[in-house]
Amino acid sequence: MFGIVMLLAAAAGWAGAPWWFPLLAGAALSIEGWWARLNITGRHRGLTWSNKITTYFITGVLSNICLAAASYGLGWLLRCYTFA
């Protein structure tokens, strides 16, 4: 799913989608990556949410947004060079 979201973000940049689209793509990447981890934490009583998990979650969300923004930016640059 990671590759699909990155390709969609690049295509959105090429198509001239609004600036907030990378935020949605980053959220989609974060949901996909953390869904299984959150399910495991909820099912097992011994696993609790800790400060370490919070740090990993926040840095993961920020890095996913940065990756989606980079992909969007590459699509936008491709559009600039294609239509120039």
PDB file with one MODEL, atoms N, CA, C and O in Angstrom:
MODEL        1
ATOM      1  N   MET A   1       0.812  -1.187   0.000  1.00  0.00           N
ATOM      2  CA  MET A   1       0.000   0.000   0.000  1.00  0.00           C
ATOM      3  C   MET A   1       0.862   1.260   0.000  1.00  0.00           C
ATOM      4  O   MET A   1       0.441   2.302  -0.502  1.00  0.00           O
ATOM      5  N   PHE A   2       2.062   1.166   0.559  1.00  0.00           N
ATOM      6  CA  PHE A   2       2.959   2.315   0.622  1.00  0.00           C
ATOM      7  C   PHE A   2       3.231   2.870  -0.772  1.00  0.00           C
ATOM      8  O   PHE A   2       3.129   4.075  -1.003  1.00  0.00           O
ATOM      9  N   GLY A   3       3.577   1.982  -1.694  1.00  0.00           N
ATOM     10  CA  GLY A   3       3.884   2.413  -3.051  1.00  0.00           C
ATOM     11  C   GLY A   3       2.695   3.034  -3.755  1.00  0.00           C
ATOM     12  O   GLY A   3       2.845   3.995  -4.508  1.00  0.00           O
ATOM     13  N   ILE A   4       1.521   2.491  -3.514  1.00  0.00           N
ATOM     14  CA  ILE A   4       0.312   3.010  -4.144  1.00  0.00           C
ATOM     15  C   ILE A   4       0.030   4.435  -3.667  1.00  0.00           C
ATOM     16  O   ILE A   4      -0.288   5.315  -4.466  1.00  0.00           O
ATOM     17  N   VAL A   5       0.151   4.653  -2.352  1.00  0.00           N
ATOM     18  CA  VAL A   5      -0.104   5.988  -1.808  1.00  0.00           C
ATOM     19  C   VAL A   5       0.934   6.981  -2.320  1.00  0.00           C
ATOM     20  O   VAL A   5       0.595   8.124  -2.628  1.00  0.00           O
ATOM     21  N   MET A   6       2.192   6.560  -2.414  1.00  0.00           N
ATOM     22  CA  MET A   6       3.236   7.457  -2.908  1.00  0.00           C
ATOM     23  C   MET A   6       3.002   7.799  -4.378  1.00  0.00           C
ATOM     24  O   MET A   6       3.192   8.946  -4.783  1.00  0.00           O
ATOM     25  N   LEU A   7       2.595   6.820  -5.176  1.00  0.00           N
ATOM     26  CA  LEU A   7       2.287   7.096  -6.580  1.00  0.00           C
ATOM     27  C   LEU A   7       1.073   8.020  -6.711  1.00  0.00           C
ATOM     28  O   LEU A   7       1.052   8.899  -7.573  1.00  0.00           O
ATOM     29  N   LEU A   8       0.076   7.826  -5.870  1.00  0.00           N
ATOM     30  CA  LEU A   8      -1.088   8.705  -5.892  1.00  0.00           C
ATOM     31  C   LEU A   8      -0.719  10.130  -5.488  1.00  0.00           C
ATOM     32  O   LEU A   8      -1.241  11.089  -6.056  1.00  0.00           O
ATOM     33  N   ALA A   9       0.176  10.274  -4.511  1.00  0.00           N
ATOM     34  CA  ALA A   9       0.620  11.612  -4.110  1.00  0.00           C
ATOM     35  C   ALA A   9       1.394  12.289  -5.236  1.00  0.00           C
ATOM     36  O   ALA A   9       1.217  13.483  -5.478  1.00  0.00           O
ATOM     37  N   ALA A  10       2.249  11.537  -5.925  1.00  0.00           N
ATOM     38  CA  ALA A  10       2.986  12.102  -7.061  1.00  0.00           C
ATOM     39  C   ALA A  10       2.030  12.478  -8.190  1.00  0.00           C
ATOM     40  O   ALA A  10       2.193  13.524  -8.818  1.00  0.00           O
ATOM     41  N   ALA A  11       1.040  11.635  -8.449  1.00  0.00           N
ATOM     42  CA  ALA A  11       0.051  11.938  -9.489  1.00  0.00           C
ATOM     43  C   ALA A  11      -0.775  13.167  -9.114  1.00  0.00           C
ATOM     44  O   ALA A  11      -1.137  13.964  -9.979  1.00  0.00           O
ATOM     45  N   ALA A  12      -1.068  13.317  -7.832  1.00  0.00           N
ATOM     46  CA  ALA A  12      -1.810  14.502  -7.387  1.00  0.00           C
ATOM     47  C   ALA A  12      -0.977  15.765  -7.558  1.00  0.00           C
ATOM     48  O   ALA A  12      -1.504  16.811  -7.935  1.00  0.00           O
ATOM     49  N   GLY A  13       0.304  15.673  -7.287  1.00  0.00           N
ATOM     50  CA  GLY A  13       1.185  16.816  -7.520  1.00  0.00           C
ATOM     51  C   GLY A  13       1.257  17.170  -8.986  1.00  0.00           C
ATOM     52  O   GLY A  13       1.257  18.347  -9.349  1.00  0.00           O
ATOM     53  N   TRP A  14       1.316  16.164  -9.826  1.00  0.00           N
ATOM     54  CA  TRP A  14       1.365  16.395 -11.269  1.00  0.00           C
ATOM     55  C   TRP A  14       0.056  16.998 -11.767  1.00  0.00           C
ATOM     56  O   TRP A  14       0.060  17.840 -12.666  1.00  0.00           O
ATOM     57  N   ALA A  15      -1.063  16.569 -11.187  1.00  0.00           N
ATOM     58  CA  ALA A  15      -2.374  17.057 -11.614  1.00  0.00           C
ATOM     59  C   ALA A  15      -2.711  18.422 -11.018  1.00  0.00           C
ATOM     60  O   ALA A  15      -3.697  19.039 -11.421  1.00  0.00           O
ATOM     61  N   GLY A  16      -1.913  18.903 -10.072  1.00  0.00           N
ATOM     62  CA  GLY A  16      -2.172  20.208  -9.472  1.00  0.00           C
ATOM     63  C   GLY A  16      -3.188  20.172  -8.348  1.00  0.00           C
ATOM     64  O   GLY A  16      -3.963  21.115  -8.188  1.00  0.00           O
ATOM     65  N   ALA A  17      -3.200  19.114  -7.574  1.00  0.00           N
ATOM     66  CA  ALA A  17      -4.113  18.997  -6.435  1.00  0.00           C
ATOM     67  C   ALA A  17      -3.761  20.047  -5.377  1.00  0.00           C
ATOM     68  O   ALA A  17      -2.652  20.583  -5.391  1.00  0.00           O
ATOM     69  N   PRO A  18      -4.681  20.345  -4.468  1.00  0.00           N
ATOM     70  CA  PRO A  18      -4.416  21.353  -3.437  1.00  0.00           C
ATOM     71  C   PRO A  18      -3.222  20.982  -2.546  1.00  0.00           C
ATOM     72  O   PRO A  18      -2.795  19.828  -2.501  1.00  0.00           O
ATOM     73  N   TRP A  19      -2.705  21.982  -1.847  1.00  0.00           N
ATOM     74  CA  TRP A  19      -1.503  21.803  -1.021  1.00  0.00           C
ATOM     75  C   TRP A  19      -1.719  20.832   0.139  1.00  0.00           C
ATOM     76  O   TRP A  19      -0.749  20.255   0.630  1.00  0.00           O
ATOM     77  N   TRP A  20      -2.943  20.636   0.588  1.00  0.00           N
ATOM     78  CA  TRP A  20      -3.205  19.783   1.743  1.00  0.00           C
ATOM     79  C   TRP A  20      -3.275  18.300   1.385  1.00  0.00           C
ATOM     80  O   TRP A  20      -3.426  17.463   2.275  1.00  0.00           O
ATOM     81  N   PHE A  21      -3.171  17.966   0.126  1.00  0.00           N
ATOM     82  CA  PHE A  21      -3.242  16.557  -0.268  1.00  0.00           C
ATOM     83  C   PHE A  21      -2.131  15.706   0.354  1.00  0.00           C
ATOM     84  O   PHE A  21      -2.409  14.573   0.747  1.00  0.00           O
ATOM     85  N   PRO A  22      -0.887  16.192   0.465  1.00  0.00           N
ATOM     86  CA  PRO A  22       0.131  15.372   1.138  1.00  0.00           C
ATOM     87  C   PRO A  22      -0.207  15.045   2.595  1.00  0.00           C
ATOM     88  O   PRO A  22       0.223  14.016   3.115  1.00  0.00           O
ATOM     89  N   LEU A  23      -0.973  15.913   3.251  1.00  0.00           N
ATOM     90  CA  LEU A  23      -1.398  15.603   4.620  1.00  0.00           C
ATOM     91  C   LEU A  23      -2.317  14.383   4.643  1.00  0.00           C
ATOM     92  O   LEU A  23      -2.209  13.529   5.523  1.00  0.00           O
ATOM     93  N   LEU A  24      -3.216  14.313   3.672  1.00  0.00           N
ATOM     94  CA  LEU A  24      -4.098  13.144   3.574  1.00  0.00           C
ATOM     95  C   LEU A  24      -3.308  11.881   3.239  1.00  0.00           C
ATOM     96  O   LEU A  24      -3.559  10.813   3.797  1.00  0.00           O
ATOM     97  N   ALA A  25      -2.358  12.015   2.329  1.00  0.00           N
ATOM     98  CA  ALA A  25      -1.543  10.856   1.971  1.00  0.00           C
ATOM     99  C   ALA A  25      -0.705  10.394   3.162  1.00  0.00           C
ATOM    100  O   ALA A  25      -0.564   9.192   3.390  1.00  0.00           O
ATOM    101  N   GLY A  26      -0.149  11.337   3.922  1.00  0.00           N
ATOM    102  CA  GLY A  26       0.601  10.970   5.128  1.00  0.00           C
ATOM    103  C   GLY A  26      -0.276  10.304   6.169  1.00  0.00           C
ATOM    104  O   GLY A  26       0.155   9.371   6.847  1.00  0.00           O
ATOM    105  N   ALA A  27      -1.515  10.783   6.299  1.00  0.00           N
ATOM    106  CA  ALA A  27      -2.451  10.146   7.229  1.00  0.00           C
ATOM    107  C   ALA A  27      -2.791   8.736   6.780  1.00  0.00           C
ATOM    108  O   ALA A  27      -2.897   7.830   7.606  1.00  0.00           O
ATOM    109  N   ALA A  28      -2.961   8.544   5.487  1.00  0.00           N
ATOM    110  CA  ALA A  28      -3.253   7.198   4.969  1.00  0.00           C
ATOM    111  C   ALA A  28      -2.090   6.254   5.233  1.00  0.00           C
ATOM    112  O   ALA A  28      -2.299   5.097   5.600  1.00  0.00           O
ATOM    113  N   LEU A  29      -0.861   6.739   5.048  1.00  0.00           N
ATOM    114  CA  LEU A  29       0.305   5.904   5.337  1.00  0.00           C
ATOM    115  C   LEU A  29       0.389   5.568   6.824  1.00  0.00           C
ATOM    116  O   LEU A  29       0.729   4.443   7.191  1.00  0.00           O
ATOM    117  N   SER A  30       0.081   6.538   7.671  1.00  0.00           N
ATOM    118  CA  SER A  30       0.152   6.311   9.115  1.00  0.00           C
ATOM    119  C   SER A  30      -0.908   5.321   9.583  1.00  0.00           C
ATOM    120  O   SER A  30      -0.630   4.444  10.400  1.00  0.00           O
ATOM    121  N   ILE A  31      -2.108   5.464   9.066  1.00  0.00           N
ATOM    122  CA  ILE A  31      -3.185   4.547   9.460  1.00  0.00           C
ATOM    123  C   ILE A  31      -2.841   3.128   9.035  1.00  0.00           C
ATOM    124  O   ILE A  31      -3.029   2.178   9.794  1.00  0.00           O
ATOM    125  N   GLU A  32      -2.336   2.996   7.816  1.00  0.00           N
ATOM    126  CA  GLU A  32      -1.982   1.668   7.314  1.00  0.00           C
ATOM    127  C   GLU A  32      -0.875   1.046   8.155  1.00  0.00           C
ATOM    128  O   GLU A  32      -0.918  -0.151   8.441  1.00  0.00           O
ATOM    129  N   GLY A  33       0.103   1.829   8.549  1.00  0.00           N
ATOM    130  CA  GLY A  33       1.239   1.289   9.278  1.00  0.00           C
ATOM    131  C   GLY A  33       0.958   0.983  10.741  1.00  0.00           C
ATOM    132  O   GLY A  33       1.541   0.058  11.306  1.00  0.00           O
ATOM    133  N   TRP A  34       0.074   1.747  11.355  1.00  0.00           N
ATOM    134  CA  TRP A  34      -0.156   1.594  12.789  1.00  0.00           C
ATOM    135  C   TRP A  34      -1.405   0.796  13.133  1.00  0.00           C
ATOM    136  O   TRP A  34      -1.616   0.473  14.302  1.00  0.00           O
ATOM    137  N   TRP A  35      -2.224   0.473  12.171  1.00  0.00           N
ATOM    138  CA  TRP A  35      -3.467  -0.239  12.474  1.00  0.00           C
ATOM    139  C   TRP A  35      -3.204  -1.583  13.162  1.00  0.00           C
ATOM    140  O   TRP A  35      -3.853  -1.905  14.157  1.00  0.00           O
ATOM    141  N   ALA A  36      -2.280  -2.349  12.650  1.00  0.00           N
ATOM    142  CA  ALA A  36      -1.983  -3.660  13.243  1.00  0.00           C
ATOM    143  C   ALA A  36      -1.391  -3.497  14.642  1.00  0.00           C
ATOM    144  O   ALA A  36      -1.716  -4.268  15.545  1.00  0.00           O
ATOM    145  N   ARG A  37      -0.537  -2.512  14.822  1.00  0.00           N
ATOM    146  CA  ARG A  37       0.078  -2.308  16.144  1.00  0.00           C
ATOM    147  C   ARG A  37      -0.965  -1.914  17.183  1.00  0.00           C
ATOM    148  O   ARG A  37      -0.922  -2.386  18.319  1.00  0.00           O
ATOM    149  N   LEU A  38      -1.888  -1.062  16.802  1.00  0.00           N
ATOM    150  CA  LEU A  38      -2.925  -0.650  17.737  1.00  0.00           C
ATOM    151  C   LEU A  38      -3.873  -1.798  18.053  1.00  0.00           C
ATOM    152  O   LEU A  38      -4.361  -1.891  19.180  1.00  0.00           O
ATOM    153  N   ASN A  39      -4.145  -2.662  17.104  1.00  0.00           N
ATOM    154  CA  ASN A  39      -4.980  -3.834  17.356  1.00  0.00           C
ATOM    155  C   ASN A  39      -4.321  -4.773  18.355  1.00  0.00           C
ATOM    156  O   ASN A  39      -4.984  -5.294  19.251  1.00  0.00           O
ATOM    157  N   ILE A  40      -3.025  -4.989  18.205  1.00  0.00           N
ATOM    158  CA  ILE A  40      -2.310  -5.868  19.128  1.00  0.00           C
ATOM    159  C   ILE A  40      -2.304  -5.289  20.536  1.00  0.00           C
ATOM    160  O   ILE A  40      -2.497  -6.017  21.509  1.00  0.00           O
ATOM    161  N   THR A  41      -2.083  -3.982  20.647  1.00  0.00           N
ATOM    162  CA  THR A  41      -2.066  -3.334  21.956  1.00  0.00           C
ATOM    163  C   THR A  41      -3.430  -3.438  22.626  1.00  0.00           C
ATOM    164  O   THR A  41      -3.501  -3.623  23.841  1.00  0.00           O
ATOM    165  N   GLY A  42      -4.503  -3.325  21.870  1.00  0.00           N
ATOM    166  CA  GLY A  42      -5.843  -3.398  22.439  1.00  0.00           C
ATOM    167  C   GLY A  42      -6.254  -4.798  22.861  1.00  0.00           C
ATOM    168  O   GLY A  42      -7.068  -4.954  23.771  1.00  0.00           O
ATOM    169  N   ARG A  43      -5.703  -5.825  22.212  1.00  0.00           N
ATOM    170  CA  ARG A  43      -6.099  -7.207  22.519  1.00  0.00           C
ATOM    171  C   ARG A  43      -5.335  -7.807  23.685  1.00  0.00           C
ATOM    172  O   ARG A  43      -5.872  -8.652  24.401  1.00  0.00           O
ATOM    173  N   HIS A  44      -4.093  -7.389  23.890  1.00  0.00           N
ATOM    174  CA  HIS A  44      -3.270  -7.979  24.949  1.00  0.00           C
ATOM    175  C   HIS A  44      -3.221  -7.042  26.144  1.00  0.00           C
ATOM    176  O   HIS A  44      -2.870  -5.869  26.021  1.00  0.00           O
ATOM    177  N   ARG A  45      -3.575  -7.574  27.284  1.00  0.00           N
ATOM    178  CA  ARG A  45      -3.612  -6.763  28.504  1.00  0.00           C
ATOM    179  C   ARG A  45      -2.212  -6.354  28.974  1.00  0.00           C
ATOM    180  O   ARG A  45      -2.058  -5.321  29.625  1.00  0.00           O
ATOM    181  N   GLY A  46      -1.204  -7.146  28.654  1.00  0.00           N
ATOM    182  CA  GLY A  46       0.148  -6.847  29.121  1.00  0.00           C
ATOM    183  C   GLY A  46       0.821  -5.718  28.360  1.00  0.00           C
ATOM    184  O   GLY A  46       1.789  -5.129  28.842  1.00  0.00           O
ATOM    185  N   LEU A  47       0.315  -5.417  27.182  1.00  0.00           N
ATOM    186  CA  LEU A  47       0.893  -4.340  26.379  1.00  0.00           C
ATOM    187  C   LEU A  47       0.150  -3.044  26.666  1.00  0.00           C
ATOM    188  O   LEU A  47      -1.064  -2.955  26.479  1.00  0.00           O
ATOM    189  N   THR A  48       0.884  -2.055  27.116  1.00  0.00           N
ATOM    190  CA  THR A  48       0.264  -0.766  27.402  1.00  0.00           C
ATOM    191  C   THR A  48       0.890   0.306  26.518  1.00  0.00           C
ATOM    192  O   THR A  48       1.989   0.138  25.989  1.00  0.00           O
ATOM    193  N   TRP A  49       0.175   1.391  26.375  1.00  0.00           N
ATOM    194  CA  TRP A  49       0.680   2.524  25.603  1.00  0.00           C
ATOM    195  C   TRP A  49       1.699   3.261  26.465  1.00  0.00           C
ATOM    196  O   TRP A  49       1.380   3.680  27.578  1.00  0.00           O
ATOM    197  N   SER A  50       2.904   3.421  25.968  1.00  0.00           N
ATOM    198  CA  SER A  50       3.969   4.050  26.746  1.00  0.00           C
ATOM    199  C   SER A  50       4.476   5.303  26.045  1.00  0.00           C
ATOM    200  O   SER A  50       4.063   5.627  24.932  1.00  0.00           O
ATOM    201  N   ASN A  51       5.382   5.997  26.725  1.00  0.00           N
ATOM    202  CA  ASN A  51       5.996   7.184  26.129  1.00  0.00           C
ATOM    203  C   ASN A  51       6.829   6.821  24.906  1.00  0.00           C
ATOM    204  O   ASN A  51       6.919   7.594  23.952  1.00  0.00           O
ATOM    205  N   LYS A  52       7.432   5.647  24.942  1.00  0.00           N
ATOM    206  CA  LYS A  52       8.231   5.201  23.807  1.00  0.00           C
ATOM    207  C   LYS A  52       7.343   4.976  22.577  1.00  0.00           C
ATOM    208  O   LYS A  52       7.709   5.370  21.470  1.00  0.00           O
ATOM    209  N   ILE A  53       6.199   4.356  22.763  1.00  0.00           N
ATOM    210  CA  ILE A  53       5.266   4.134  21.657  1.00  0.00           C
ATOM    211  C   ILE A  53       4.741   5.470  21.134  1.00  0.00           C
ATOM    212  O   ILE A  53       4.574   5.637  19.926  1.00  0.00           O
ATOM    213  N   THR A  54       4.479   6.427  22.038  1.00  0.00           N
ATOM    214  CA  THR A  54       4.028   7.750  21.625  1.00  0.00           C
ATOM    215  C   THR A  54       5.077   8.441  20.767  1.00  0.00           C
ATOM    216  O   THR A  54       4.747   9.061  19.756  1.00  0.00           O
ATOM    217  N   THR A  55       6.341   8.336  21.168  1.00  0.00           N
ATOM    218  CA  THR A  55       7.430   8.934  20.392  1.00  0.00           C
ATOM    219  C   THR A  55       7.522   8.297  19.015  1.00  0.00           C
ATOM    220  O   THR A  55       7.659   9.002  18.015  1.00  0.00           O
ATOM    221  N   TYR A  56       7.448   6.980  18.952  1.00  0.00           N
ATOM    222  CA  TYR A  56       7.486   6.285  17.658  1.00  0.00           C
ATOM    223  C   TYR A  56       6.301   6.683  16.791  1.00  0.00           C
ATOM    224  O   TYR A  56       6.448   6.866  15.583  1.00  0.00           O
ATOM    225  N   PHE A  57       5.137   6.818  17.395  1.00  0.00           N
ATOM    226  CA  PHE A  57       3.947   7.171  16.641  1.00  0.00           C
ATOM    227  C   PHE A  57       4.074   8.571  16.033  1.00  0.00           C
ATOM    228  O   PHE A  57       3.790   8.762  14.851  1.00  0.00           O
ATOM    229  N   ILE A  58       4.499   9.546  16.837  1.00  0.00           N
ATOM    230  CA  ILE A  58       4.610  10.926  16.362  1.00  0.00           C
ATOM    231  C   ILE A  58       5.682  11.048  15.285  1.00  0.00           C
ATOM    232  O   ILE A  58       5.459  11.693  14.261  1.00  0.00           O
ATOM    233  N   THR A  59       6.846  10.430  15.508  1.00  0.00           N
ATOM    234  CA  THR A  59       7.891  10.511  14.484  1.00  0.00           C
ATOM    235  C   THR A  59       7.477   9.760  13.224  1.00  0.00           C
ATOM    236  O   THR A  59       7.849  10.165  12.123  1.00  0.00           O
ATOM    237  N   GLY A  60       6.724   8.686  13.359  1.00  0.00           N
ATOM    238  CA  GLY A  60       6.231   7.961  12.195  1.00  0.00           C
ATOM    239  C   GLY A  60       5.246   8.787  11.383  1.00  0.00           C
ATOM    240  O   GLY A  60       5.311   8.801  10.153  1.00  0.00           O
ATOM    241  N   VAL A  61       4.339   9.471  12.059  1.00  0.00           N
ATOM    242  CA  VAL A  61       3.369  10.317  11.366  1.00  0.00           C
ATOM    243  C   VAL A  61       4.087  11.455  10.646  1.00  0.00           C
ATOM    244  O   VAL A  61       3.793  11.737   9.485  1.00  0.00           O
ATOM    245  N   LEU A  62       5.023  12.107  11.326  1.00  0.00           N
ATOM    246  CA  LEU A  62       5.756  13.210  10.698  1.00  0.00           C
ATOM    247  C   LEU A  62       6.586  12.739   9.509  1.00  0.00           C
ATOM    248  O   LEU A  62       6.640  13.421   8.485  1.00  0.00           O
ATOM    249  N   SER A  63       7.228  11.588   9.632  1.00  0.00           N
ATOM    250  CA  SER A  63       8.024  11.094   8.506  1.00  0.00           C
ATOM    251  C   SER A  63       7.131  10.672   7.339  1.00  0.00           C
ATOM    252  O   SER A  63       7.511  10.846   6.181  1.00  0.00           O
ATOM    253  N   ASN A  64       5.957  10.123   7.623  1.00  0.00           N
ATOM    254  CA  ASN A  64       5.026   9.770   6.545  1.00  0.00           C
ATOM    255  C   ASN A  64       4.528  11.014   5.819  1.00  0.00           C
ATOM    256  O   ASN A  64       4.392  11.001   4.596  1.00  0.00           O
ATOM    257  N   ILE A  65       4.255  12.081   6.552  1.00  0.00           N
ATOM    258  CA  ILE A  65       3.834  13.332   5.921  1.00  0.00           C
ATOM    259  C   ILE A  65       4.962  13.904   5.074  1.00  0.00           C
ATOM    260  O   ILE A  65       4.716  14.406   3.977  1.00  0.00           O
ATOM    261  N   CYS A  66       6.203  13.834   5.570  1.00  0.00           N
ATOM    262  CA  CYS A  66       7.350  14.330   4.800  1.00  0.00           C
ATOM    263  C   CYS A  66       7.558  13.509   3.528  1.00  0.00           C
ATOM    264  O   CYS A  66       7.842  14.072   2.470  1.00  0.00           O
ATOM    265  N   LEU A  67       7.421  12.192   3.618  1.00  0.00           N
ATOM    266  CA  LEU A  67       7.556  11.359   2.423  1.00  0.00           C
ATOM    267  C   LEU A  67       6.460  11.653   1.404  1.00  0.00           C
ATOM    268  O   LEU A  67       6.724  11.722   0.204  1.00  0.00           O
ATOM    269  N   ALA A  68       5.241  11.824   1.881  1.00  0.00           N
ATOM    270  CA  ALA A  68       4.140  12.138   0.966  1.00  0.00           C
ATOM    271  C   ALA A  68       4.338  13.517   0.340  1.00  0.00           C
ATOM    272  O   ALA A  68       4.050  13.708  -0.841  1.00  0.00           O
ATOM    273  N   ALA A  69       4.831  14.480   1.127  1.00  0.00           N
ATOM    274  CA  ALA A  69       5.086  15.815   0.583  1.00  0.00           C
ATOM    275  C   ALA A  69       6.215  15.777  -0.445  1.00  0.00           C
ATOM    276  O   ALA A  69       6.154  16.488  -1.448  1.00  0.00           O
ATOM    277  N   ALA A  70       7.236  14.967  -0.215  1.00  0.00           N
ATOM    278  CA  ALA A  70       8.320  14.836  -1.190  1.00  0.00           C
ATOM    279  C   ALA A  70       7.813  14.211  -2.482  1.00  0.00           C
ATOM    280  O   ALA A  70       8.189  14.643  -3.572  1.00  0.00           O
ATOM    281  N   SER A  71       6.969  13.205  -2.368  1.00  0.00           N
ATOM    282  CA  SER A  71       6.400  12.588  -3.557  1.00  0.00           C
ATOM    283  C   SER A  71       5.509  13.568  -4.306  1.00  0.00           C
ATOM    284  O   SER A  71       5.557  13.642  -5.534  1.00  0.00           O
ATOM    285  N   TYR A  72       4.705  14.313  -3.579  1.00  0.00           N
ATOM    286  CA  TYR A  72       3.854  15.348  -4.175  1.00  0.00           C
ATOM    287  C   TYR A  72       4.712  16.401  -4.879  1.00  0.00           C
ATOM    288  O   TYR A  72       4.399  16.829  -5.990  1.00  0.00           O
ATOM    289  N   GLY A  73       5.781  16.807  -4.227  1.00  0.00           N
ATOM    290  CA  GLY A  73       6.682  17.796  -4.811  1.00  0.00           C
ATOM    291  C   GLY A  73       7.356  17.302  -6.078  1.00  0.00           C
ATOM    292  O   GLY A  73       7.525  18.063  -7.031  1.00  0.00           O
ATOM    293  N   LEU A  74       7.740  16.042  -6.095  1.00  0.00           N
ATOM    294  CA  LEU A  74       8.332  15.485  -7.313  1.00  0.00           C
ATOM    295  C   LEU A  74       7.324  15.458  -8.459  1.00  0.00           C
ATOM    296  O   LEU A  74       7.679  15.735  -9.604  1.00  0.00           O
ATOM    297  N   GLY A  75       6.090  15.131  -8.161  1.00  0.00           N
ATOM    298  CA  GLY A  75       5.048  15.170  -9.183  1.00  0.00           C
ATOM    299  C   GLY A  75       4.812  16.582  -9.680  1.00  0.00           C
ATOM    300  O   GLY A  75       4.598  16.797 -10.874  1.00  0.00           O
ATOM    301  N   TRP A  76       4.849  17.552  -8.769  1.00  0.00           N
ATOM    302  CA  TRP A  76       4.673  18.954  -9.150  1.00  0.00           C
ATOM    303  C   TRP A  76       5.829  19.427 -10.031  1.00  0.00           C
ATOM    304  O   TRP A  76       5.612  20.135 -11.014  1.00  0.00           O
ATOM    305  N   LEU A  77       7.066  19.034  -9.678  1.00  0.00           N
ATOM    306  CA  LEU A  77       8.220  19.396 -10.501  1.00  0.00           C
ATOM    307  C   LEU A  77       8.124  18.771 -11.888  1.00  0.00           C
ATOM    308  O   LEU A  77       8.451  19.413 -12.886  1.00  0.00           O
ATOM    309  N   LEU A  78       7.675  17.524 -11.950  1.00  0.00           N
ATOM    310  CA  LEU A  78       7.487  16.875 -13.231  1.00  0.00           C
ATOM    311  C   LEU A  78       6.474  17.622 -14.083  1.00  0.00           C
ATOM    312  O   LEU A  78       6.644  17.754 -15.295  1.00  0.00           O
ATOM    313  N   ARG A  79       5.424  18.108 -13.441  1.00  0.00           N
ATOM    314  CA  ARG A  79       4.421  18.890 -14.160  1.00  0.00           C
ATOM    315  C   ARG A  79       5.022  20.183 -14.693  1.00  0.00           C
ATOM    316  O   ARG A  79       4.748  20.573 -15.828  1.00  0.00           O
ATOM    317  N   CYS A  80       5.841  20.851 -13.881  1.00  0.00           N
ATOM    318  CA  CYS A  80       6.460  22.105 -14.325  1.00  0.00           C
ATOM    319  C   CYS A  80       7.352  21.889 -15.534  1.00  0.00           C
ATOM    320  O   CYS A  80       7.360  22.702 -16.458  1.00  0.00           O
ATOM    321  N   TYR A  81       8.105  20.791 -15.530  1.00  0.00           N
ATOM    322  CA  TYR A  81       8.995  20.520 -16.652  1.00  0.00           C
ATOM    323  C   TYR A  81       8.259  19.942 -17.869  1.00  0.00           C
ATOM    324  O   TYR A  81       8.718  20.076 -19.003  1.00  0.00           O
ATOM    325  N   THR A  82       7.127  19.308 -17.621  1.00  0.00           N
ATOM    326  CA  THR A  82       6.354  18.743 -18.711  1.00  0.00           C
ATOM    327  C   THR A  82       5.632  19.835 -19.504  1.00  0.00           C
ATOM    328  O   THR A  82       5.608  19.818 -20.735  1.00  0.00           O
ATOM    329  N   PHE A  83       5.054  20.771 -18.779  1.00  0.00           N
ATOM    330  CA  PHE A  83       4.265  21.818 -19.432  1.00  0.00           C
ATOM    331  C   PHE A  83       5.063  23.080 -19.739  1.00  0.00           C
ATOM    332  O   PHE A  83       4.500  24.045 -20.257  1.00  0.00           O
ATOM    333  N   ALA A  84       6.334  23.099 -19.440  1.00  0.00           N
ATOM    334  CA  ALA A  84       7.137  24.308 -19.685  1.00  0.00           C
ATOM    335  C   ALA A  84       7.574  24.430 -21.129  1.00  0.00           C
ATOM    336  O   ALA A  84       8.254  25.390 -21.490  1.00  0.00           O
TER     337      ALA A  84
ENDMDL
END
